[in-house]
Amino acid sequence: MICCDFSATGVSASTAQIRLGGILAADPEPGVFYSGVSRVIVYPYFSYEGLTGDIALLKLSSPVTFTDTIRPVCLPSRDVNVNRFKVCVATGFGDLFQTGR
């Protein structure tokens, strides 16, 4: 959902923290939930050049309760031809380097 190359930034799963449910990029904000990360799987073809492949899977260290602002990502089944879609939208706040919260 969201990441740069963790190994290059010095961020490890044990020090990463994910902010869920926020609409603004600043605290305090009601309904925000923070979770630690227990595992990071970085896309193997990530490149700082053009930031291609800037994605990773994160396994959270605790379960998340869904709310009005925290919802699961819906992925298509394997038999859906995603090439027929013309627009892809991704949203979120992020940095290339750990800056704290």
GUTIPA-951884 format. One record per atom (N, C-alpha, C, CB): residue number from 1; residue in three letters; atom name; z, x, y. Coordinates in Angstrom, 2 decimals. Atoms other than C-alpha are relative to their C-alpha. Glycine has a CB too. Example, Ala and Ser with C-alpha at 12.3 -4.5 7.8 and 13.67 -1.06 7.14 Angstrom:
2
+-----+-----+----+---------+---------+---------+
!   i !  aa ! at !      c3 !      c1 !      c2 !
+-----+-----+----+---------+---------+---------+
!   1 ! ALA !  N !    0.00 !    0.89 !   -1.19 !
!   1 ! ALA ! CA !    7.80 !   12.30 !   -4.50 !
!   1 ! ALA !  C !    0.00 !    0.90 !    1.20 !
!   1 ! ALA ! CB !    1.25 !   -0.99 !    0.03 !
!   2 ! SER !  N !   -0.06 !   -0.82 !   -1.19 !
!   2 ! SER ! CA !    7.14 !   13.67 !   -1.06 !
!   2 ! SER !  C !    0.73 !   -0.77 !    1.09 !
!   2 ! SER ! CB !   -1.42 !    0.41 !    0.46 !
+-----+-----+----+---------+---------+---------+
END
This chain:
101
+-----+-----+----+---------+---------+---------+
!   i !  aa ! at !      c3 !      c1 !      c2 !
+-----+-----+----+---------+---------+---------+
!   1 ! MET !  N !    0.00 !    0.72 !   -1.05 !
!   1 ! MET ! CA !    0.00 !    0.00 !    0.00 !
!   1 ! MET !  C !    0.00 !    0.83 !    1.21 !
!   1 ! MET ! CB !    1.01 !   -0.86 !   -0.05 !
!   2 ! ILE !  N !   -0.53 !   -0.43 !   -1.24 !
!   2 ! ILE ! CA !    0.31 !    2.60 !    2.42 !
!   2 ! ILE !  C !    0.31 !    1.45 !    0.18 !
!   2 ! ILE ! CB !    1.13 !   -0.71 !    0.25 !
!   3 ! CYS !  N !   -0.66 !   -1.28 !   -0.11 !
!   3 ! CYS ! CA !    0.82 !    6.23 !    2.21 !
!   3 ! CYS !  C !   -0.94 !    1.15 !    0.20 !
!   3 ! CYS ! CB !    0.82 !    0.25 !   -1.19 !
!   4 ! CYS !  N !    0.76 !   -1.25 !   -0.06 !
!   4 ! CYS ! CA !   -0.30 !    9.68 !    2.92 !
!   4 ! CYS !  C !    0.42 !    0.85 !   -1.18 !
!   4 ! CYS ! CB !    0.24 !    0.75 !    1.36 !
!   5 ! ASP !  N !   -0.32 !   -0.89 !    1.10 !
!   5 ! ASP ! CA !   -0.03 !   12.64 !    0.58 !
!   5 ! ASP !  C !    1.46 !    0.43 !    0.12 !
!   5 ! ASP ! CB !   -0.95 !    1.24 !   -0.02 !
!   6 ! PHE !  N !   -1.42 !   -0.27 !   -0.09 !
!   6 ! PHE ! CA !    3.70 !   12.79 !   -0.04 !
!   6 ! PHE !  C !    0.31 !    1.48 !   -0.21 !
!   6 ! PHE ! CB !    0.76 !   -0.82 !   -1.01 !
!   7 ! SER !  N !   -0.31 !   -1.40 !    0.28 !
!   7 ! SER ! CA !    3.64 !   16.32 !   -1.46 !
!   7 ! SER !  C !   -0.30 !    0.90 !    1.19 !
!   7 ! SER ! CB !   -0.79 !    0.48 !   -1.21 !
!   8 ! ALA !  N !    0.36 !   -0.83 !   -1.15 !
!   8 ! ALA ! CA !    1.95 !   17.74 !    1.64 !
!   8 ! ALA !  C !    0.94 !   -0.22 !    1.18 !
!   8 ! ALA ! CB !   -1.43 !   -0.29 !    0.43 !
!   9 ! THR !  N !   -0.87 !    0.29 !   -1.13 !
!   9 ! THR ! CA !    4.43 !   16.08 !    4.01 !
!   9 ! THR !  C !    1.44 !    0.40 !   -0.26 !
!   9 ! THR ! CB !   -0.05 !   -1.46 !    0.34 !
!  10 ! GLY !  N !   -1.36 !   -0.35 !    0.32 !
!  10 ! GLY ! CA !    7.55 !   17.19 !    2.19 !
!  10 ! GLY !  C !    0.86 !   -1.21 !   -0.32 !
!  10 ! GLY ! CB !    0.61 !    0.76 !    1.12 !
!  11 ! VAL !  N !   -0.73 !    1.22 !    0.33 !
!  11 ! VAL ! CA !    8.56 !   13.59 !    1.55 !
!  11 ! VAL !  C !   -0.05 !   -0.18 !   -1.51 !
!  11 ! VAL ! CB !   -0.60 !   -1.24 !    0.74 !
!  12 ! SER !  N !   -0.03 !    0.27 !    1.43 !
!  12 ! SER ! CA !    9.69 !   12.89 !   -1.99 !
!  12 ! SER !  C !    0.42 !   -1.44 !   -0.20 !
!  12 ! SER ! CB !    0.98 !    0.97 !   -0.74 !
!  13 ! ALA !  N !   -0.39 !    1.38 !    0.29 !
!  13 ! ALA ! CA !   10.33 !    9.58 !   -3.69 !
!  13 ! ALA !  C !    1.47 !   -0.22 !    0.34 !
!  13 ! ALA ! CB !   -0.26 !   -0.34 !   -1.48 !
!  14 ! SER !  N !   -1.44 !    0.18 !   -0.22 !
!  14 ! SER ! CA !   14.07 !   10.17 !   -3.40 !
!  14 ! SER !  C !    0.38 !   -0.07 !    1.48 !
!  14 ! SER ! CB !    0.76 !    1.13 !   -0.66 !
!  15 ! THR !  N !   -0.32 !    0.04 !   -1.43 !
!  15 ! THR ! CA !   13.92 !   10.56 !    0.41 !
!  15 ! THR !  C !   -0.80 !   -1.08 !    0.75 !
!  15 ! THR ! CB !   -0.27 !    1.35 !    0.63 !
!  16 ! ALA !  N !    0.81 !    1.02 !   -0.66 !
!  16 ! ALA ! CA !   11.32 !    7.87 !    1.17 !
!  16 ! ALA !  C !    0.76 !   -1.31 !    0.10 !
!  16 ! ALA ! CB !   -1.32 !   -0.21 !   -0.76 !
!  17 ! GLN !  N !   -0.58 !    1.32 !   -0.17 !
!  17 ! GLN ! CA !   12.39 !    4.51 !    2.50 !
!  17 ! GLN !  C !   -1.08 !   -0.94 !    0.51 !
!  17 ! GLN ! CB !    1.22 !    0.05 !    0.97 !
!  18 ! ILE !  N !    1.03 !    0.97 !   -0.34 !
!  18 ! ILE ! CA !   10.20 !    1.42 !    2.75 !
!  18 ! ILE !  C !    0.63 !   -1.14 !    0.78 !
!  18 ! ILE ! CB !   -0.70 !   -0.53 !   -1.28 !
!  19 ! ARG !  N !   -0.46 !    1.10 !   -0.85 !
!  19 ! ARG ! CA !   10.61 !   -1.24 !    5.44 !
!  19 ! ARG !  C !   -0.88 !   -1.21 !   -0.29 !
!  19 ! ARG ! CB !   -0.04 !    0.38 !    1.53 !
!  20 ! LEU !  N !    0.73 !    1.20 !    0.38 !
!  20 ! LEU ! CA !    9.60 !   -4.74 !    4.31 !
!  20 ! LEU !  C !    0.39 !   -1.17 !    0.90 !
!  20 ! LEU ! CB !    0.25 !   -0.35 !   -1.47 !
!  21 ! GLY !  N !   -0.30 !    1.23 !   -0.70 !
!  21 ! GLY ! CA !    9.33 !   -8.03 !    6.18 !
!  21 ! GLY !  C !   -0.03 !    0.10 !    1.51 !
!  21 ! GLY ! CB !    1.31 !   -0.48 !   -0.40 !
!  22 ! GLY !  N !    0.04 !   -0.16 !   -1.44 !
!  22 ! GLY ! CA !    8.94 !   -6.61 !    9.66 !
!  22 ! GLY !  C !   -1.35 !   -0.39 !    0.57 !
!  22 ! GLY ! CB !    0.32 !    1.42 !    0.37 !
!  23 ! ILE !  N !    1.22 !    0.34 !   -0.71 !
!  23 ! ILE ! CA !    6.40 !   -7.91 !   12.11 !
!  23 ! ILE !  C !   -0.24 !    1.01 !    1.12 !
!  23 ! ILE ! CB !    0.07 !   -1.44 !    0.57 !
!  24 ! LEU !  N !    0.06 !   -1.00 !   -1.05 !
!  24 ! LEU ! CA !    7.18 !   -5.45 !   14.89 !
!  24 ! LEU !  C !    0.24 !    1.38 !   -0.61 !
!  24 ! LEU ! CB !    1.02 !   -0.30 !    1.12 !
!  25 ! ALA !  N !   -0.19 !   -1.36 !    0.52 !
!  25 ! ALA ! CA !    7.22 !   -1.68 !   14.46 !
!  25 ! ALA !  C !    1.33 !    0.59 !    0.46 !
!  25 ! ALA ! CB !   -1.15 !    0.90 !    0.44 !
!  26 ! ALA !  N !   -1.27 !   -0.52 !   -0.50 !
!  26 ! ALA ! CA !   10.75 !   -1.39 !   15.84 !
!  26 ! ALA !  C !    1.16 !   -0.84 !   -0.52 !
!  26 ! ALA ! CB !    0.00 !    0.01 !    1.54 !
!  27 ! ASP !  N !   -1.24 !    0.70 !    0.36 !
!  27 ! ASP ! CA !   14.32 !   -2.33 !   14.93 !
!  27 ! ASP !  C !    0.73 !   -0.33 !    1.29 !
!  27 ! ASP ! CB !    0.90 !    0.87 !   -0.96 !
!  28 ! PRO !  N !   -0.38 !    0.89 !    1.09 !
!  28 ! PRO ! CA !   16.36 !   -4.45 !   15.20 !
!  28 ! PRO !  C !   -0.97 !   -1.17 !   -0.10 !
!  28 ! PRO ! CB !    1.43 !   -0.52 !    0.20 !
!  29 ! GLU !  N !    0.88 !    1.13 !    0.23 !
!  29 ! GLU ! CA !   14.37 !   -7.25 !   13.67 !
!  29 ! GLU !  C !    0.58 !   -0.81 !   -1.16 !
!  29 ! GLU ! CB !   -1.47 !    0.47 !   -0.31 !
!  30 ! PRO !  N !   -0.59 !    0.79 !    1.08 !
!  30 ! PRO ! CA !   15.77 !  -10.15 !   11.64 !
!  30 ! PRO !  C !   -0.93 !   -0.10 !   -1.21 !
!  30 ! PRO ! CB !    0.36 !   -1.40 !    0.51 !
!  31 ! GLY !  N !    0.79 !    0.18 !    1.20 !
!  31 ! GLY ! CA !   14.62 !  -10.48 !    8.05 !
!  31 ! GLY !  C !   -0.58 !    1.28 !   -0.57 !
!  31 ! GLY ! CB !   -1.09 !   -0.94 !    0.26 !
!  32 ! VAL !  N !    0.52 !   -1.27 !    0.49 !
!  32 ! VAL ! CA !   13.81 !   -6.79 !    7.59 !
!  32 ! VAL !  C !    0.86 !    0.48 !   -1.16 !
!  32 ! VAL ! CB !   -0.05 !    1.07 !    1.14 !
!  33 ! PHE !  N !   -0.68 !   -0.51 !    1.19 !
!  33 ! PHE ! CA !   14.70 !   -5.27 !    4.22 !
!  33 ! PHE !  C !   -0.47 !    1.43 !   -0.22 !
!  33 ! PHE ! CB !   -0.29 !   -0.89 !   -1.25 !
!  34 ! TYR !  N !    0.34 !   -1.38 !    0.31 !
!  34 ! TYR ! CA !   14.82 !   -1.55 !    3.44 !
!  34 ! TYR !  C !    0.24 !    0.26 !   -1.48 !
!  34 ! TYR ! CB !    0.83 !    0.98 !    0.87 !
!  35 ! SER !  N !   -0.14 !   -0.35 !    1.41 !
!  35 ! SER ! CA !   14.31 !   -0.18 !   -0.05 !
!  35 ! SER !  C !   -0.32 !    1.47 !   -0.19 !
!  35 ! SER ! CB !   -0.92 !   -0.88 !   -0.89 !
!  36 ! GLY !  N !    0.33 !   -1.36 !    0.39 !
!  36 ! GLY ! CA !   14.37 !    3.26 !   -1.55 !
!  36 ! GLY !  C !   -1.19 !   -0.02 !   -0.96 !
!  36 ! GLY ! CB !    1.21 !    0.70 !   -0.65 !
!  37 ! VAL !  N !    1.16 !   -0.14 !    0.87 !
!  37 ! VAL ! CA !   11.52 !    4.56 !   -3.69 !
!  37 ! VAL !  C !    0.41 !    0.85 !   -1.19 !
!  37 ! VAL ! CB !   -1.22 !    0.62 !    0.75 !
!  38 ! SER !  N !   -0.36 !   -0.79 !    1.18 !
!  38 ! SER ! CA !   11.95 !    5.75 !   -7.26 !
!  38 ! SER !  C !   -1.18 !    0.80 !   -0.55 !
!  38 ! SER ! CB !    0.53 !   -0.91 !   -1.08 !
!  39 ! ARG !  N !    1.16 !   -0.74 !    0.50 !
!  39 ! ARG ! CA !    8.38 !    6.90 !   -7.95 !
!  39 ! ARG !  C !   -1.17 !   -0.18 !    0.96 !
!  39 ! ARG ! CB !   -0.39 !   -0.48 !   -1.42 !
!  40 ! VAL !  N !    1.19 !    0.03 !   -0.84 !
!  40 ! VAL ! CA !    5.24 !    7.76 !   -5.99 !
!  40 ! VAL !  C !   -1.18 !    0.49 !   -0.83 !
!  40 ! VAL ! CB !    0.18 !    0.87 !    1.28 !
!  41 ! ILE !  N !    1.24 !   -0.42 !    0.65 !
!  41 ! ILE ! CA !    1.75 !    7.90 !   -7.48 !
!  41 ! ILE !  C !   -1.06 !    0.07 !    1.10 !
!  41 ! ILE ! CB !   -0.43 !   -0.99 !   -1.18 !
!  42 ! VAL !  N !    0.96 !   -0.21 !   -1.08 !
!  42 ! VAL ! CA !   -0.61 !    9.39 !   -4.89 !
!  42 ! VAL !  C !   -1.41 !   -0.05 !   -0.56 !
!  42 ! VAL ! CB !    0.25 !    1.36 !    0.72 !
!  43 ! TYR !  N !    1.41 !    0.05 !    0.39 !
!  43 ! TYR ! CA !   -4.33 !    8.67 !   -5.11 !
!  43 ! TYR !  C !   -0.49 !    1.44 !   -0.17 !
!  43 ! TYR ! CB !   -0.86 !   -0.77 !    1.05 !
!  44 ! PRO !  N !    0.34 !   -1.40 !    0.28 !
!  44 ! PRO ! CA !   -5.75 !   11.86 !   -6.70 !
!  44 ! PRO !  C !   -1.07 !    0.59 !    0.90 !
!  44 ! PRO ! CB !   -0.45 !    0.12 !   -1.41 !
!  45 ! TYR !  N !    1.07 !   -0.53 !   -0.85 !
!  45 ! TYR ! CA !   -8.65 !   12.16 !   -4.23 !
!  45 ! TYR !  C !    0.32 !   -0.13 !    1.49 !
!  45 ! TYR ! CB !   -1.30 !   -0.71 !   -0.30 !
!  46 ! PHE !  N !   -0.41 !    0.04 !   -1.40 !
!  46 ! PHE ! CA !   -6.62 !   11.93 !   -1.01 !
!  46 ! PHE !  C !   -0.51 !    1.24 !    0.72 !
!  46 ! PHE ! CB !    1.53 !   -0.11 !    0.12 !
!  47 ! SER !  N !    0.44 !   -1.12 !   -0.81 !
!  47 ! SER ! CA !   -8.02 !   14.11 !    1.77 !
!  47 ! SER !  C !    0.41 !   -0.23 !    1.45 !
!  47 ! SER ! CB !   -1.54 !    0.19 !   -0.11 !
!  48 ! TYR !  N !   -0.33 !    0.10 !   -1.42 !
!  48 ! TYR ! CA !   -6.69 !   14.82 !    5.25 !
!  48 ! TYR !  C !   -1.25 !   -0.09 !    0.85 !
!  48 ! TYR ! CB !    0.84 !    1.21 !    0.44 !
!  49 ! GLU !  N !    1.25 !    0.08 !   -0.72 !
!  49 ! GLU ! CA !  -10.29 !   15.17 !    6.32 !
!  49 ! GLU !  C !   -0.50 !   -1.43 !    0.01 !
!  49 ! GLU ! CB !   -1.04 !    0.92 !   -0.62 !
!  50 ! GLY !  N !    0.41 !    1.38 !   -0.10 !
!  50 ! GLY ! CA !  -11.11 !   11.69 !    7.55 !
!  50 ! GLY !  C !    0.98 !   -0.97 !   -0.63 !
!  50 ! GLY ! CB !   -1.33 !   -0.16 !   -0.62 !
!  51 ! LEU !  N !   -1.03 !    0.81 !    0.65 !
!  51 ! LEU ! CA !   -7.99 !   10.45 !    5.78 !
!  51 ! LEU !  C !   -0.57 !   -0.90 !   -1.09 !
!  51 ! LEU ! CB !    0.73 !   -0.84 !    1.03 !
!  52 ! THR !  N !    0.55 !    0.79 !    1.10 !
!  52 ! THR ! CA !  -10.02 !    9.28 !    2.81 !
!  52 ! THR !  C !    0.99 !   -0.04 !   -1.15 !
!  52 ! THR ! CB !   -1.35 !    0.57 !   -0.46 !
!  53 ! GLY !  N !   -0.90 !    0.16 !    1.13 !
!  53 ! GLY ! CA !   -8.09 !    7.95 !   -0.14 !
!  53 ! GLY !  C !    1.45 !   -0.04 !    0.41 !
!  53 ! GLY ! CB !   -0.20 !    1.11 !   -0.98 !
!  54 ! ASP !  N !   -1.36 !    0.02 !   -0.55 !
!  54 ! ASP ! CA !   -5.00 !    7.45 !    2.04 !
!  54 ! ASP !  C !    0.77 !   -1.19 !   -0.56 !
!  54 ! ASP ! CB !   -0.04 !   -0.06 !    1.55 !
!  55 ! ILE !  N !   -0.70 !    1.09 !    0.66 !
!  55 ! ILE ! CA !   -3.16 !    5.27 !   -0.46 !
!  55 ! ILE !  C !    0.83 !    0.56 !   -1.15 !
!  55 ! ILE ! CB !   -1.00 !   -1.08 !   -0.51 !
!  56 ! ALA !  N !   -0.84 !   -0.38 !    1.13 !
!  56 ! ALA ! CA !   -0.42 !    5.51 !   -3.06 !
!  56 ! ALA !  C !    0.70 !   -1.25 !   -0.51 !
!  56 ! ALA ! CB !    1.03 !    1.10 !    0.39 !
!  57 ! LEU !  N !   -0.83 !    1.06 !    0.56 !
!  57 ! LEU ! CA !    1.52 !    3.24 !   -5.37 !
!  57 ! LEU !  C !    1.45 !    0.46 !    0.08 !
!  57 ! LEU ! CB !   -0.40 !   -0.33 !   -1.49 !
!  58 ! LEU !  N !   -1.41 !   -0.31 !   -0.11 !
!  58 ! LEU ! CA !    5.25 !    3.11 !   -4.76 !
!  58 ! LEU !  C !    0.79 !   -0.93 !   -0.90 !
!  58 ! LEU ! CB !    0.49 !   -0.10 !    1.46 !
!  59 ! LYS !  N !   -0.91 !    0.82 !    0.79 !
!  59 ! LYS ! CA !    7.82 !    1.91 !   -7.27 !
!  59 ! LYS !  C !    1.32 !   -0.02 !    0.76 !
!  59 ! LYS ! CB !    0.18 !    0.56 !   -1.47 !
!  60 ! LEU !  N !   -1.23 !    0.13 !   -0.76 !
!  60 ! LEU ! CA !   10.79 !    0.57 !   -5.36 !
!  60 ! LEU !  C !    1.20 !    0.17 !   -0.91 !
!  60 ! LEU ! CB !    0.05 !   -1.35 !    0.73 !
!  61 ! SER !  N !   -1.18 !   -0.27 !    0.81 !
!  61 ! SER ! CA !   14.26 !    1.52 !   -6.52 !
!  61 ! SER !  C !    0.86 !   -1.24 !   -0.23 !
!  61 ! SER ! CB !    0.83 !    1.07 !    0.66 !
!  62 ! SER !  N !   -0.72 !    1.25 !    0.24 !
!  62 ! SER ! CA !   15.53 !   -2.07 !   -6.31 !
!  62 ! SER !  C !   -0.96 !   -1.17 !    0.16 !
!  62 ! SER ! CB !    1.21 !   -0.14 !    0.96 !
!  63 ! PRO !  N !    0.87 !    1.17 !   -0.11 !
!  63 ! PRO ! CA !   13.98 !   -5.51 !   -6.72 !
!  63 ! PRO !  C !   -0.03 !   -0.56 !    1.42 !
!  63 ! PRO ! CB !    0.45 !   -1.09 !   -0.98 !
!  64 ! VAL !  N !    0.18 !    0.60 !   -1.32 !
!  64 ! VAL ! CA !   12.68 !   -7.33 !   -3.64 !
!  64 ! VAL !  C !    0.02 !   -1.52 !   -0.15 !
!  64 ! VAL ! CB !   -1.32 !    0.48 !    0.68 !
!  65 ! THR !  N !   -0.01 !    1.45 !   -0.04 !
!  65 ! THR ! CA !   13.46 !  -10.96 !   -2.90 !
!  65 ! THR !  C !   -1.07 !   -0.45 !    0.98 !
!  65 ! THR ! CB !    1.40 !   -0.56 !    0.39 !
!  66 ! PHE !  N !    1.06 !    0.48 !   -0.89 !
!  66 ! PHE ! CA !   10.43 !  -12.76 !   -1.49 !
!  66 ! PHE !  C !    0.57 !   -0.98 !    1.01 !
!  66 ! PHE ! CB !   -1.14 !   -0.67 !   -0.82 !
!  67 ! THR !  N !   -0.43 !    0.84 !   -1.11 !
!  67 ! THR ! CA !   10.91 !  -14.49 !    1.86 !
!  67 ! THR !  C !   -1.25 !   -0.49 !    0.73 !
!  67 ! THR ! CB !    0.96 !    0.77 !    0.97 !
!  68 ! ASP !  N !    1.14 !    0.42 !   -0.81 !
!  68 ! ASP ! CA !    8.71 !  -16.03 !    4.56 !
!  68 ! ASP !  C !   -0.80 !    1.19 !    0.51 !
!  68 ! ASP ! CB !    0.48 !   -0.85 !    1.18 !
!  69 ! THR !  N !    0.69 !   -1.19 !   -0.52 !
!  69 ! THR ! CA !    7.86 !  -12.50 !    5.74 !
!  69 ! THR !  C !   -0.21 !    1.08 !   -1.04 !
!  69 ! THR ! CB !    0.77 !    0.58 !    1.15 !
!  70 ! ILE !  N !    0.22 !   -0.94 !    1.09 !
!  70 ! ILE ! CA !    7.95 !  -10.65 !    2.41 !
!  70 ! ILE !  C !   -0.66 !   -0.76 !   -1.14 !
!  70 ! ILE ! CB !    1.35 !    0.67 !   -0.47 !
!  71 ! ARG !  N !    0.79 !    0.70 !    1.01 !
!  71 ! ARG ! CA !    5.23 !  -11.81 !    0.01 !
!  71 ! ARG !  C !   -0.68 !    1.02 !   -0.91 !
!  71 ! ARG ! CB !   -1.06 !   -0.94 !    0.67 !
!  72 ! PRO !  N !    0.72 !   -0.92 !    0.89 !
!  72 ! PRO ! CA !    3.52 !  -10.24 !   -3.02 !
!  72 ! PRO !  C !   -1.46 !    0.14 !    0.41 !
!  72 ! PRO ! CB !    0.09 !   -0.48 !   -1.46 !
!  73 ! VAL !  N !    1.43 !   -0.22 !   -0.23 !
!  73 ! VAL ! CA !    0.04 !   -8.77 !   -2.74 !
!  73 ! VAL !  C !   -0.75 !   -0.66 !   -1.15 !
!  73 ! VAL ! CB !   -0.34 !    1.53 !    0.10 !
!  74 ! CYS !  N !    0.80 !    0.66 !    1.04 !
!  74 ! CYS ! CA !   -2.54 !  -10.84 !   -4.59 !
!  74 ! CYS !  C !   -1.23 !    0.85 !   -0.28 !
!  74 ! CYS ! CB !   -0.41 !   -1.44 !    0.44 !
!  75 ! LEU !  N !    1.14 !   -0.80 !    0.40 !
!  75 ! LEU ! CA !   -5.06 !   -8.76 !   -6.50 !
!  75 ! LEU !  C !   -0.92 !   -0.84 !   -0.88 !
!  75 ! LEU ! CB !    0.45 !    1.28 !   -0.74 !
!  76 ! PRO !  N !    0.92 !    0.77 !    0.84 !
!  76 ! PRO ! CA !   -8.20 !  -10.16 !   -8.09 !
!  76 ! PRO !  C !    0.06 !    0.47 !   -1.45 !
!  76 ! PRO ! CB !   -1.44 !    0.11 !    0.53 !
!  77 ! SER !  N !    0.07 !   -0.39 !    1.40 !
!  77 ! SER ! CA !   -8.61 !  -10.17 !  -11.85 !
!  77 ! SER !  C !   -1.16 !    0.97 !   -0.20 !
!  77 ! SER ! CB !   -0.16 !   -1.26 !   -0.92 !
!  78 ! ARG !  N !    1.03 !   -1.01 !    0.27 !
!  78 ! ARG ! CA !  -10.83 !   -7.50 !  -13.44 !
!  78 ! ARG !  C !   -1.42 !   -0.56 !   -0.01 !
!  78 ! ARG ! CB !    0.28 !    0.66 !   -1.32 !
!  79 ! ASP !  N !    1.35 !    0.56 !    0.09 !
!  79 ! ASP ! CA !  -13.75 !   -9.91 !  -13.83 !
!  79 ! ASP !  C !   -0.58 !   -0.44 !    1.35 !
!  79 ! ASP ! CB !    0.02 !   -1.18 !   -0.94 !
!  80 ! VAL !  N !    0.50 !    0.36 !   -1.33 !
!  80 ! VAL ! CA !  -14.10 !  -10.55 !  -10.06 !
!  80 ! VAL !  C !   -0.82 !    1.16 !    0.55 !
!  80 ! VAL ! CB !    1.17 !   -0.36 !    0.96 !
!  81 ! ASN !  N !    0.86 !   -1.01 !   -0.61 !
!  81 ! ASN ! CA !  -16.99 !   -8.67 !   -8.43 !
!  81 ! ASN !  C !    0.40 !    0.16 !    1.47 !
!  81 ! ASN ! CB !   -1.52 !   -0.40 !   -0.13 !
!  82 ! VAL !  N !   -0.49 !   -0.19 !   -1.37 !
!  82 ! VAL ! CA !  -15.26 !   -7.33 !   -5.31 !
!  82 ! VAL !  C !   -1.08 !    0.55 !    0.93 !
!  82 ! VAL ! CB !    1.19 !    0.94 !    0.00 !
!  83 ! ASN !  N !    1.08 !   -0.52 !   -0.83 !
!  83 ! ASN ! CA !  -18.51 !   -5.74 !   -4.10 !
!  83 ! ASN !  C !   -0.70 !   -1.08 !    0.81 !
!  83 ! ASN ! CB !   -1.01 !    0.72 !   -0.86 !
!  84 ! ARG !  N !    0.66 !    1.08 !   -0.73 !
!  84 ! ARG ! CA !  -19.69 !   -9.17 !   -2.95 !
!  84 ! ARG !  C !    0.69 !   -0.34 !    1.32 !
!  84 ! ARG ! CB !   -0.07 !   -1.24 !   -0.86 !
!  85 ! PHE !  N !   -0.73 !    0.27 !   -1.24 !
!  85 ! PHE ! CA !  -17.05 !   -9.29 !   -0.20 !
!  85 ! PHE !  C !   -0.42 !    0.99 !    1.06 !
!  85 ! PHE ! CB !    1.52 !    0.07 !   -0.23 !
!  86 ! LYS !  N !    0.51 !   -0.83 !   -1.09 !
!  86 ! LYS ! CA !  -18.16 !   -7.95 !    3.16 !
!  86 ! LYS !  C !    1.11 !    0.58 !    0.88 !
!  86 ! LYS ! CB !   -0.95 !   -0.79 !    0.84 !
!  87 ! VAL !  N !   -1.07 !   -0.41 !   -0.92 !
!  87 ! VAL ! CA !  -14.81 !   -7.57 !    4.93 !
!  87 ! VAL !  C !    1.25 !    0.33 !   -0.80 !
!  87 ! VAL ! CB !    0.28 !   -1.11 !    1.05 !
!  88 ! CYS !  N !   -1.29 !   -0.36 !    0.58 !
!  88 ! CYS ! CA !  -11.62 !   -5.82 !    3.94 !
!  88 ! CYS !  C !    0.96 !    0.25 !    1.15 !
!  88 ! CYS ! CB !   -0.12 !    1.24 !   -0.94 !
!  89 ! VAL !  N !   -0.98 !   -0.15 !   -1.07 !
!  89 ! VAL ! CA !   -8.52 !   -6.03 !    6.11 !
!  89 ! VAL !  C !    1.28 !    0.53 !   -0.60 !
!  89 ! VAL ! CB !    0.24 !   -1.34 !    0.74 !
!  90 ! ALA !  N !   -1.30 !   -0.54 !    0.39 !
!  90 ! ALA ! CA !   -5.42 !   -3.90 !    5.69 !
!  90 ! ALA !  C !    0.87 !    0.05 !    1.24 !
!  90 ! ALA ! CB !   -0.14 !    1.42 !   -0.66 !
!  91 ! THR !  N !   -0.89 !   -0.02 !   -1.14 !
!  91 ! THR ! CA !   -2.40 !   -4.17 !    7.92 !
!  91 ! THR !  C !    1.25 !    0.78 !   -0.32 !
!  91 ! THR ! CB !    0.37 !   -1.42 !    0.43 !
!  92 ! GLY !  N !   -1.26 !   -0.70 !    0.20 !
!  92 ! GLY ! CA !    0.79 !   -2.25 !    8.43 !
!  92 ! GLY !  C !    0.23 !    1.04 !    1.06 !
!  92 ! GLY ! CB !    0.05 !    0.64 !   -1.37 !
!  93 ! PHE !  N !   -0.37 !   -1.07 !   -0.92 !
!  93 ! PHE ! CA !    2.54 !    0.46 !   10.35 !
!  93 ! PHE !  C !    0.18 !    1.25 !   -0.84 !
!  93 ! PHE ! CB !    1.30 !   -0.35 !    0.82 !
!  94 ! GLY !  N !   -0.18 !   -1.20 !    0.79 !
!  94 ! GLY ! CA !    2.48 !    4.04 !    9.20 !
!  94 ! GLY !  C !   -0.23 !    1.26 !    0.80 !
!  94 ! GLY ! CB !   -0.91 !   -0.01 !   -1.18 !
!  95 ! ASP !  N !    0.16 !   -1.33 !   -0.58 !
!  95 ! ASP ! CA !    2.53 !    7.71 !   10.02 !
!  95 ! ASP !  C !   -0.44 !    0.95 !   -1.09 !
!  95 ! ASP ! CB !    1.31 !    0.48 !    0.67 !
!  96 ! LEU !  N !    0.35 !   -1.04 !    0.96 !
!  96 ! LEU ! CA !    1.18 !   10.80 !    8.38 !
!  96 ! LEU !  C !    1.20 !    0.85 !   -0.36 !
!  96 ! LEU ! CB !   -1.11 !    0.87 !    0.55 !
!  97 ! PHE !  N !   -1.15 !   -0.85 !    0.23 !
!  97 ! PHE ! CA !    4.54 !   12.51 !    8.65 !
!  97 ! PHE !  C !    1.27 !   -0.80 !    0.15 !
!  97 ! PHE ! CB !    0.01 !    1.20 !    0.95 !
!  98 ! GLN !  N !   -1.27 !    0.70 !   -0.06 !
!  98 ! GLN ! CA !    8.12 !   11.40 !    8.13 !
!  98 ! GLN !  C !    0.64 !    0.22 !    1.36 !
!  98 ! GLN ! CB !    0.95 !    0.47 !   -1.12 !
!  99 ! THR !  N !   -0.60 !   -0.08 !   -1.33 !
!  99 ! THR ! CA !    9.70 !   10.60 !   11.49 !
!  99 ! THR !  C !    1.35 !   -0.71 !    0.06 !
!  99 ! THR ! CB !   -0.93 !   -0.58 !    1.04 !
! 100 ! GLY !  N !   -1.25 !    0.76 !    0.00 !
! 100 ! GLY ! CA !   12.72 !    8.55 !   10.47 !
! 100 ! GLY !  C !   -0.23 !   -1.40 !    0.49 !
! 100 ! GLY ! CB !    1.05 !    0.69 !    0.85 !
! 101 ! ARG !  N !    0.17 !    1.37 !   -0.48 !
! 101 ! ARG ! CA !   13.39 !    4.99 !   11.51 !
! 101 ! ARG !  C !    0.70 !   -0.24 !    1.29 !
! 101 ! ARG ! CB !    0.47 !   -0.99 !   -1.00 !
+-----+-----+----+---------+---------+---------+
END
